[in-house]
Amino acid sequence: MQALLMWIGRLAGIVGVVVVGVAVAGRLYGVYRLGGFEVGTILQAGMASTLIGCLGYVAVLAERTQ
C-alpha cells in the first residue's frame, strides 16, 4: 500500500507542477483561455493535483511504523 501511495503522490505531484507551469506560461503570454478552459481553472486543477501528491506522501509517512 505504501508503494502505491508513493507512486500516486509522485505522479500527481509531477502532473500538478506541469499543469501549473502551463497555466503560468499561458498567462504570461497574455492568453486567457487554453483548451476551452480559463487559465485560472487550469491553475486550480494543477494546484489540486499537487495537493493530492502531498496527501499521498503524508499518507505514506503516517503509515510508517518505526
C-alpha distance (Angstrom), angle and dihedral (degrees) to the residues before:
residue distance angle dihedral
M1 . . .
Q2 3.78 . .
A3 3.79 92.1 .
L4 3.81 91.1 50.9
L5 3.80 92.6 49.5
M6 3.80 90.1 46.7
W7 3.80 92.0 53.4
I8 3.80 92.1 44.9
G9 3.80 88.8 51.4
R10 3.78 92.9 49.0
L11 3.80 94.8 46.1
A12 3.80 94.7 45.0
G13 3.80 91.2 46.5
I14 3.79 93.7 50.8
V15 3.81 92.5 45.9
G16 3.80 90.1 48.0
V17 3.79 94.1 51.4
V18 3.81 91.3 48.4
V19 3.81 93.1 48.4
V20 3.81 91.9 47.6
G21 3.81 89.2 49.2
V22 3.81 91.2 51.9
A23 3.80 91.4 49.1
V24 3.80 93.0 48.4
A25 3.80 92.6 46.3
G26 3.78 91.1 48.8
R27 3.77 91.9 50.4
L28 3.82 92.0 47.9
Y29 3.80 89.1 54.5
G30 3.80 90.1 52.5
V31 3.80 97.1 -107.9
Y32 3.79 116.3 144.7
R33 3.82 98.0 -177.2
L34 3.80 130.0 43.4
G35 3.79 121.3 -178.9
G36 3.78 92.8 -14.2
F37 3.81 93.7 -52.6
E38 3.77 129.5 100.1
V39 3.78 115.3 -108.8
G40 3.82 91.1 -119.2
T41 3.79 90.4 57.8
I42 3.80 91.1 50.3
L43 3.80 89.7 49.3
Q44 3.81 90.7 52.3
A45 3.81 90.9 49.5
G46 3.80 89.7 52.6
M47 3.77 92.1 48.9
A48 3.81 90.5 49.1
S49 3.80 91.0 51.2
T50 3.80 90.6 49.6
L51 3.81 89.1 50.4
I52 3.81 90.5 52.4
G53 3.80 88.1 52.2
C54 3.79 90.8 52.0
L55 3.79 91.9 48.5
G56 3.81 90.0 51.5
Y57 3.78 90.1 55.7
V58 3.80 92.1 45.8
A59 3.81 90.1 51.7
V60 3.80 89.7 52.8
L61 3.79 91.0 50.4
A62 3.80 91.5 47.8
E63 3.82 92.3 51.7
R64 3.80 95.7 50.8
T65 3.77 113.8 107.9
Q66 3.77 111.4 -160.1
